[in-house]
């Protein structure tokens, strides 16, 4: 298993297969690389889908939109501020760091990459064990959101349940005061 994307990219630089998601070899915000290999043919086909899509989108701009919002399905709400790095397992991959800085500063990615050249040690590091997203337990809104999703998928109307939750919360709040 690949534990660190960048190690994998570095490892593979000597091999004939050159492309890997996160290799930062294009300016696409979302890198996508299709790969099909077959040992009986001893060959691998790689297609840099993100770059092809970029060219296609120039022909069909009406079918492409990139919005500065992430839909957080755990919280069931839109997020417009990039999340701080919170992995306990790995430092922020360089390709992602460049893109986050570009997103936050509004500068072109190529410019950011150039500005941060040689400053790789400044990228966000992994957080101490027990403090990152891997250790975080879901909070009340997340548990509710997960239950709502399940109820909706199974055809239940969550309205009564939500109303009951609100009533309980109100009563508990009243007891405390
Ligand atoms: Zn690309």
py3Dmol code that shows the C-alpha trace and the ligand (Angstrom):
import py3Dmol

protein = """\
ATOM      1  CA  UNK A   1       0.000   0.000   0.000  1.00  0.00           C
ATOM      2  CA  UNK A   2       1.153   3.492  -0.786  1.00  0.00           C
ATOM      3  CA  UNK A   3       1.400   5.320   2.512  1.00  0.00           C
ATOM      4  CA  UNK A   4       2.694   8.568   1.097  1.00  0.00           C
ATOM      5  CA  UNK A   5       1.747   9.751  -2.316  1.00  0.00           C
ATOM      6  CA  UNK A   6       4.898  11.746  -2.760  1.00  0.00           C
ATOM      7  CA  UNK A   7       7.123   8.786  -1.914  1.00  0.00           C
ATOM      8  CA  UNK A   8       5.297   6.877  -4.598  1.00  0.00           C
ATOM      9  CA  UNK A   9       5.829   9.685  -7.088  1.00  0.00           C
ATOM     10  CA  UNK A  10       9.504   9.855  -6.213  1.00  0.00           C
ATOM     11  CA  UNK A  11       9.884   6.074  -6.351  1.00  0.00           C
ATOM     12  CA  UNK A  12       8.320   5.960  -9.746  1.00  0.00           C
ATOM     13  CA  UNK A  13      10.375   8.723 -11.301  1.00  0.00           C
ATOM     14  CA  UNK A  14      12.969   6.204 -12.410  1.00  0.00           C
ATOM     15  CA  UNK A  15      10.358   3.951 -13.982  1.00  0.00           C
ATOM     16  CA  UNK A  16       8.925   4.280 -17.459  1.00  0.00           C
ATOM     17  CA  UNK A  17       5.452   5.003 -16.106  1.00  0.00           C
ATOM     18  CA  UNK A  18       5.634   8.718 -15.428  1.00  0.00           C
ATOM     19  CA  UNK A  19       2.270   9.919 -14.272  1.00  0.00           C
ATOM     20  CA  UNK A  20       0.532   9.621 -10.924  1.00  0.00           C
ATOM     21  CA  UNK A  21      -2.216  11.640  -9.275  1.00  0.00           C
ATOM     22  CA  UNK A  22      -0.445  14.254  -7.183  1.00  0.00           C
ATOM     23  CA  UNK A  23       2.669  14.451  -9.333  1.00  0.00           C
ATOM     24  CA  UNK A  24       1.977  18.171  -9.901  1.00  0.00           C
ATOM     25  CA  UNK A  25       2.999  17.864 -13.556  1.00  0.00           C
ATOM     26  CA  UNK A  26       0.029  19.917 -14.737  1.00  0.00           C
ATOM     27  CA  UNK A  27      -1.862  22.914 -13.382  1.00  0.00           C
ATOM     28  CA  UNK A  28      -5.240  21.159 -13.157  1.00  0.00           C
ATOM     29  CA  UNK A  29      -6.849  21.689  -9.737  1.00  0.00           C
ATOM     30  CA  UNK A  30      -8.076  18.096  -9.719  1.00  0.00           C
ATOM     31  CA  UNK A  31      -5.584  15.687 -11.230  1.00  0.00           C
ATOM     32  CA  UNK A  32      -7.027  12.564 -12.797  1.00  0.00           C
ATOM     33  CA  UNK A  33      -4.955   9.919 -14.496  1.00  0.00           C
ATOM     34  CA  UNK A  34      -6.454   6.864 -16.130  1.00  0.00           C
ATOM     35  CA  UNK A  35      -4.207   3.807 -16.157  1.00  0.00           C
ATOM     36  CA  UNK A  36      -4.684   0.428 -17.779  1.00  0.00           C
ATOM     37  CA  UNK A  37      -1.918  -2.155 -17.646  1.00  0.00           C
ATOM     38  CA  UNK A  38      -1.609  -5.780 -18.664  1.00  0.00           C
ATOM     39  CA  UNK A  39       1.282  -8.081 -17.754  1.00  0.00           C
ATOM     40  CA  UNK A  40       0.647 -10.304 -20.775  1.00  0.00           C
ATOM     41  CA  UNK A  41       1.211  -7.332 -22.996  1.00  0.00           C
ATOM     42  CA  UNK A  42       3.904  -5.833 -20.771  1.00  0.00           C
ATOM     43  CA  UNK A  43       2.509  -2.434 -21.462  1.00  0.00           C
ATOM     44  CA  UNK A  44       0.586   0.323 -19.741  1.00  0.00           C
ATOM     45  CA  UNK A  45      -1.685   2.948 -21.192  1.00  0.00           C
ATOM     46  CA  UNK A  46      -1.881   6.192 -19.261  1.00  0.00           C
ATOM     47  CA  UNK A  47      -4.249   9.008 -20.091  1.00  0.00           C
ATOM     48  CA  UNK A  48      -4.034  12.329 -18.364  1.00  0.00           C
ATOM     49  CA  UNK A  49      -7.792  12.741 -18.135  1.00  0.00           C
ATOM     50  CA  UNK A  50      -7.700  16.094 -16.336  1.00  0.00           C
ATOM     51  CA  UNK A  51      -5.714  17.737 -19.149  1.00  0.00           C
ATOM     52  CA  UNK A  52      -7.904  16.211 -21.851  1.00  0.00           C
ATOM     53  CA  UNK A  53     -11.020  17.378 -19.999  1.00  0.00           C
ATOM     54  CA  UNK A  54      -9.505  20.863 -19.810  1.00  0.00           C
ATOM     55  CA  UNK A  55      -9.139  20.921 -23.612  1.00  0.00           C
ATOM     56  CA  UNK A  56     -12.637  19.503 -24.054  1.00  0.00           C
ATOM     57  CA  UNK A  57     -14.087  22.092 -21.714  1.00  0.00           C
ATOM     58  CA  UNK A  58     -12.719  24.849 -23.958  1.00  0.00           C
ATOM     59  CA  UNK A  59     -14.925  23.419 -26.712  1.00  0.00           C
ATOM     60  CA  UNK A  60     -17.958  23.018 -24.428  1.00  0.00           C
ATOM     61  CA  UNK A  61     -17.656  25.702 -21.738  1.00  0.00           C
ATOM     62  CA  UNK A  62     -21.412  25.577 -21.140  1.00  0.00           C
ATOM     63  CA  UNK A  63     -20.998  22.101 -19.602  1.00  0.00           C
ATOM     64  CA  UNK A  64     -18.263  22.985 -17.127  1.00  0.00           C
ATOM     65  CA  UNK A  65     -18.330  24.891 -13.883  1.00  0.00           C
ATOM     66  CA  UNK A  66     -15.924  25.081 -10.985  1.00  0.00           C
ATOM     67  CA  UNK A  67     -17.540  26.630  -7.937  1.00  0.00           C
ATOM     68  CA  UNK A  68     -15.611  27.829  -4.860  1.00  0.00           C
ATOM     69  CA  UNK A  69     -17.687  25.676  -2.536  1.00  0.00           C
ATOM     70  CA  UNK A  70     -17.272  22.188  -1.061  1.00  0.00           C
ATOM     71  CA  UNK A  71     -20.387  20.323   0.007  1.00  0.00           C
ATOM     72  CA  UNK A  72     -19.637  18.741   3.388  1.00  0.00           C
ATOM     73  CA  UNK A  73     -21.918  15.709   3.412  1.00  0.00           C
ATOM     74  CA  UNK A  74     -21.034  14.960   7.046  1.00  0.00           C
ATOM     75  CA  UNK A  75     -22.357  18.320   8.201  1.00  0.00           C
ATOM     76  CA  UNK A  76     -24.809  18.735   5.309  1.00  0.00           C
ATOM     77  CA  UNK A  77     -23.666  22.255   4.666  1.00  0.00           C
ATOM     78  CA  UNK A  78     -21.562  24.138   2.104  1.00  0.00           C
ATOM     79  CA  UNK A  79     -17.980  24.992   3.056  1.00  0.00           C
ATOM     80  CA  UNK A  80     -16.233  27.950   1.441  1.00  0.00           C
ATOM     81  CA  UNK A  81     -13.015  28.111   3.492  1.00  0.00           C
ATOM     82  CA  UNK A  82     -10.279  25.560   2.774  1.00  0.00           C
ATOM     83  CA  UNK A  83      -9.844  23.181   5.697  1.00  0.00           C
ATOM     84  CA  UNK A  84      -6.631  23.322   7.678  1.00  0.00           C
ATOM     85  CA  UNK A  85      -4.441  20.239   7.225  1.00  0.00           C
ATOM     86  CA  UNK A  86      -5.408  17.747   9.930  1.00  0.00           C
ATOM     87  CA  UNK A  87      -3.924  14.397   9.018  1.00  0.00           C
ATOM     88  CA  UNK A  88      -2.098  12.379  11.676  1.00  0.00           C
ATOM     89  CA  UNK A  89      -0.546  10.107   9.078  1.00  0.00           C
ATOM     90  CA  UNK A  90       1.216  12.354   6.609  1.00  0.00           C
ATOM     91  CA  UNK A  91       2.441  15.853   5.896  1.00  0.00           C
ATOM     92  CA  UNK A  92       0.420  17.806   3.360  1.00  0.00           C
ATOM     93  CA  UNK A  93       1.418  16.632  -0.127  1.00  0.00           C
ATOM     94  CA  UNK A  94       3.201  19.383  -2.040  1.00  0.00           C
ATOM     95  CA  UNK A  95       0.763  19.341  -4.953  1.00  0.00           C
ATOM     96  CA  UNK A  96      -2.126  19.940  -2.541  1.00  0.00           C
ATOM     97  CA  UNK A  97      -0.259  22.606  -0.588  1.00  0.00           C
ATOM     98  CA  UNK A  98       0.429  24.579  -3.791  1.00  0.00           C
ATOM     99  CA  UNK A  99      -3.231  24.341  -4.800  1.00  0.00           C
ATOM    100  CA  UNK A 100      -4.512  25.370  -1.367  1.00  0.00           C
ATOM    101  CA  UNK A 101      -2.210  28.394  -1.279  1.00  0.00           C
ATOM    102  CA  UNK A 102      -3.363  29.308  -4.807  1.00  0.00           C
ATOM    103  CA  UNK A 103      -7.000  28.969  -3.755  1.00  0.00           C
ATOM    104  CA  UNK A 104      -6.510  31.111  -0.635  1.00  0.00           C
ATOM    105  CA  UNK A 105      -4.354  33.804  -2.239  1.00  0.00           C
ATOM    106  CA  UNK A 106      -6.107  33.939  -5.598  1.00  0.00           C
ATOM    107  CA  UNK A 107      -2.747  33.680  -7.363  1.00  0.00           C
ATOM    108  CA  UNK A 108      -2.234  31.403 -10.370  1.00  0.00           C
ATOM    109  CA  UNK A 109      -0.959  27.953  -9.444  1.00  0.00           C
ATOM    110  CA  UNK A 110       2.169  28.300 -11.585  1.00  0.00           C
ATOM    111  CA  UNK A 111       3.088  31.486  -9.707  1.00  0.00           C
ATOM    112  CA  UNK A 112       2.527  29.865  -6.307  1.00  0.00           C
ATOM    113  CA  UNK A 113       4.599  26.840  -7.281  1.00  0.00           C
ATOM    114  CA  UNK A 114       7.415  29.168  -8.314  1.00  0.00           C
ATOM    115  CA  UNK A 115       7.168  31.288  -5.155  1.00  0.00           C
ATOM    116  CA  UNK A 116       7.294  28.236  -2.882  1.00  0.00           C
ATOM    117  CA  UNK A 117      10.186  26.592  -4.702  1.00  0.00           C
ATOM    118  CA  UNK A 118      12.750  25.500  -2.117  1.00  0.00           C
ATOM    119  CA  UNK A 119      10.398  26.197   0.784  1.00  0.00           C
ATOM    120  CA  UNK A 120       8.936  22.710   1.011  1.00  0.00           C
ATOM    121  CA  UNK A 121       9.746  22.578   4.723  1.00  0.00           C
ATOM    122  CA  UNK A 122       7.078  25.265   5.328  1.00  0.00           C
ATOM    123  CA  UNK A 123       4.210  23.065   4.226  1.00  0.00           C
ATOM    124  CA  UNK A 124       1.714  21.920   6.872  1.00  0.00           C
ATOM    125  CA  UNK A 125       2.999  18.935   8.823  1.00  0.00           C
ATOM    126  CA  UNK A 126       1.054  16.005  10.190  1.00  0.00           C
ATOM    127  CA  UNK A 127      -0.678  16.786  13.472  1.00  0.00           C
ATOM    128  CA  UNK A 128       0.014  14.878  16.733  1.00  0.00           C
ATOM    129  CA  UNK A 129      -1.743  11.528  17.203  1.00  0.00           C
ATOM    130  CA  UNK A 130      -5.120  11.934  18.788  1.00  0.00           C
ATOM    131  CA  UNK A 131      -5.690  15.467  17.474  1.00  0.00           C
ATOM    132  CA  UNK A 132      -6.296  14.886  13.758  1.00  0.00           C
ATOM    133  CA  UNK A 133      -9.287  13.912  11.673  1.00  0.00           C
ATOM    134  CA  UNK A 134      -8.509  10.205  12.062  1.00  0.00           C
ATOM    135  CA  UNK A 135      -9.122  10.432  15.821  1.00  0.00           C
ATOM    136  CA  UNK A 136     -11.992  12.877  15.825  1.00  0.00           C
ATOM    137  CA  UNK A 137     -15.374  11.458  16.814  1.00  0.00           C
ATOM    138  CA  UNK A 138     -18.448  12.690  14.950  1.00  0.00           C
ATOM    139  CA  UNK A 139     -20.292  15.499  16.687  1.00  0.00           C
ATOM    140  CA  UNK A 140     -24.061  15.831  17.070  1.00  0.00           C
ATOM    141  CA  UNK A 141     -24.705  17.609  13.713  1.00  0.00           C
ATOM    142  CA  UNK A 142     -22.673  14.941  11.894  1.00  0.00           C
ATOM    143  CA  UNK A 143     -24.524  12.090  13.543  1.00  0.00           C
ATOM    144  CA  UNK A 144     -27.816  13.742  12.642  1.00  0.00           C
ATOM    145  CA  UNK A 145     -26.683  14.318   9.052  1.00  0.00           C
ATOM    146  CA  UNK A 146     -25.652  10.672   8.696  1.00  0.00           C
ATOM    147  CA  UNK A 147     -28.974   9.455  10.097  1.00  0.00           C
ATOM    148  CA  UNK A 148     -30.895  11.838   7.842  1.00  0.00           C
ATOM    149  CA  UNK A 149     -29.100  10.512   4.771  1.00  0.00           C
ATOM    150  CA  UNK A 150     -29.946   6.956   5.722  1.00  0.00           C
ATOM    151  CA  UNK A 151     -33.586   7.790   6.432  1.00  0.00           C
ATOM    152  CA  UNK A 152     -33.961   9.580   3.113  1.00  0.00           C
ATOM    153  CA  UNK A 153     -32.412   6.690   1.224  1.00  0.00           C
ATOM    154  CA  UNK A 154     -34.829   4.231   2.787  1.00  0.00           C
ATOM    155  CA  UNK A 155     -37.871   6.378   2.018  1.00  0.00           C
ATOM    156  CA  UNK A 156     -38.568   7.624   5.559  1.00  0.00           C
ATOM    157  CA  UNK A 157     -39.561  11.214   6.085  1.00  0.00           C
ATOM    158  CA  UNK A 158     -37.122  12.664   8.569  1.00  0.00           C
ATOM    159  CA  UNK A 159     -39.348  15.622   9.445  1.00  0.00           C
ATOM    160  CA  UNK A 160     -41.022  14.005  12.483  1.00  0.00           C
ATOM    161  CA  UNK A 161     -37.731  12.749  13.776  1.00  0.00           C
ATOM    162  CA  UNK A 162     -36.085  16.165  13.364  1.00  0.00           C
ATOM    163  CA  UNK A 163     -39.008  17.822  15.156  1.00  0.00           C
ATOM    164  CA  UNK A 164     -38.645  15.322  18.031  1.00  0.00           C
ATOM    165  CA  UNK A 165     -34.920  16.087  18.266  1.00  0.00           C
ATOM    166  CA  UNK A 166     -35.581  19.819  18.345  1.00  0.00           C
ATOM    167  CA  UNK A 167     -38.222  19.369  21.040  1.00  0.00           C
ATOM    168  CA  UNK A 168     -35.824  17.296  23.133  1.00  0.00           C
ATOM    169  CA  UNK A 169     -33.035  19.878  22.701  1.00  0.00           C
ATOM    170  CA  UNK A 170     -35.364  22.682  23.740  1.00  0.00           C
ATOM    171  CA  UNK A 171     -36.475  20.767  26.830  1.00  0.00           C
ATOM    172  CA  UNK A 172     -32.902  19.967  27.810  1.00  0.00           C
ATOM    173  CA  UNK A 173     -31.906  23.596  27.375  1.00  0.00           C
ATOM    174  CA  UNK A 174     -34.838  24.660  29.535  1.00  0.00           C
ATOM    175  CA  UNK A 175     -33.813  22.201  32.290  1.00  0.00           C
ATOM    176  CA  UNK A 176     -30.306  23.646  32.358  1.00  0.00           C
ATOM    177  CA  UNK A 177     -31.473  27.244  32.882  1.00  0.00           C
TER     178      UNK A 177
END
"""
ligand_1 = """\
1
ZN
Zn -4.059 17.892 -15.856
"""
view = py3Dmol.view(width=600, height=400)
view.addModel(protein, "pdb")
view.setStyle({"model": 0}, {"cartoon": {"style": "trace"}})
view.addModel(ligand_1, "xyz")
view.setStyle({"model": 1}, {"stick": {}})
view.zoomTo()
view.show()
